[in-house]
Amino acid sequence: MGPSSAIWLLASMCLRAVGSVIRCMRRLEEALREMCQAAKTIGNTQLENKFSEGRFDCCNTLQCVVCEFVKCIVINELQKSKQ
C-alpha cells in the first residue's frame, strides 16, 4: 500500500474529519517554520537545515493529502448523485 492509497483509505473512512486533518498538518508546518526560525536565531545552522527539510516534506505531504481528500470527496459525491 503506497502513501497515496493510505491517504485514500483514511479519507474514505473519515470524510467528516478532513478539515481537522488538514488544519493539524498546517499547524505542524507552522510549528516547524517557527522552530526553523528559532534555530536560525540561535545560530545553529545544522538544526535550522533539519527543520527546514522537515517543513519542506510537510508542505509536500500537505499538498498531497489535500489533493487526495478532494478527489475522495468528489468521487463520494458523484456516487451519491448516481444513487
C-alpha distance (Angstrom), angle and dihedral (degrees) to the residues before:
residue distance angle dihedral
M1 . . .
G2 3.81 . .
P3 3.81 125.1 .
S4 3.79 92.1 -97.2
S5 3.81 93.2 54.0
A6 3.81 90.9 46.4
I7 3.80 89.9 53.5
W8 3.81 89.5 47.1
L9 3.81 90.9 52.5
L10 3.80 91.8 48.1
A11 3.80 92.1 47.3
S12 3.79 93.3 49.6
M13 3.81 91.2 50.8
C14 3.79 97.7 47.7
L15 3.79 112.3 29.0
R16 3.79 89.7 150.1
A17 3.81 92.1 57.1
V18 3.80 96.8 51.6
G19 3.79 93.9 105.9
S20 3.79 92.2 48.7
V21 3.80 93.1 51.6
I22 3.80 92.3 48.7
R23 3.83 92.6 46.3
C24 3.80 90.2 49.7
M25 3.80 91.9 52.1
R26 3.81 91.4 47.8
R27 3.79 90.4 51.5
L28 3.80 89.4 50.4
E29 3.81 89.5 52.5
E30 3.82 90.2 49.1
A31 3.81 91.1 50.4
L32 3.80 90.9 50.0
R33 3.81 89.9 49.9
E34 3.81 90.5 52.5
M35 3.82 92.0 46.5
C36 3.80 89.2 50.3
Q37 3.80 90.2 52.0
A38 3.81 91.3 47.3
A39 3.82 91.2 51.3
K40 3.79 89.1 49.8
T41 3.81 90.8 49.9
I42 3.81 92.7 54.0
G43 3.80 90.6 44.6
N44 3.80 98.6 -115.4
T45 3.81 101.3 141.6
Q46 3.81 94.1 174.7
L47 3.81 91.7 57.0
E48 3.80 90.8 41.7
N49 3.81 90.1 55.1
K50 3.81 92.1 49.3
F51 3.81 92.4 51.3
S52 3.78 90.2 44.8
E53 3.83 91.3 53.0
G54 3.80 90.5 47.5
R55 3.78 90.9 50.0
F56 3.81 91.1 49.9
D57 3.83 90.6 50.7
C58 3.80 90.5 46.8
C59 3.82 91.7 51.9
N60 3.80 91.6 50.1
T61 3.80 91.6 47.9
L62 3.80 91.2 47.3
Q63 3.80 91.2 53.7
C64 3.80 90.3 49.5
V65 3.81 92.6 47.8
V66 3.80 93.4 49.0
C67 3.80 91.0 48.8
E68 3.82 93.2 49.0
F69 3.80 93.0 45.9
V70 3.80 91.0 50.9
K71 3.81 90.3 49.8
C72 3.79 90.4 49.6
I73 3.80 92.7 49.3
V74 3.80 92.8 48.1
I75 3.80 92.7 48.7
N76 3.80 90.8 46.4
E77 3.81 91.3 51.4
L78 3.81 91.8 47.3
Q79 3.80 90.6 51.9
K80 3.80 90.6 50.0
S81 3.79 92.1 50.5
K82 3.82 91.4 52.3
Q83 3.80 92.0 55.4
